[in-house]
Amino acid sequence: MSYSTISICAHDSSLTARITAAVAKEGRDNPEAVASELVWPVAAASDIEAAYASALAADNPDPGGDEAVITDQMILSAVQAHMPPP
């Protein structure tokens, strides 16, 4: 685990957009606001952090947007695990 990797991941606009889409798909109102609360816990999820670090090491130009790096299921699992109550 690297705090640097987590920080870079949490500031990845492509990943943030995908987290927002997951929150919207879960039926939450104001998905942007909810997603803003979830960006850091999602970025710190061990599977997401490891995949993101690997993609950075491979010089992937868009690890947060690349579904081969971070799958929708990985995002959904982290979102569901950290979603605040409605």
Summary of the structure (lengths in Angstrom):
residues: 86
radius of gyration: 11.9
end to end distance: 30.8
largest distance: 38.7
contacts: 251
relative contact order: 0.22
helix: 67%
strand: 0%
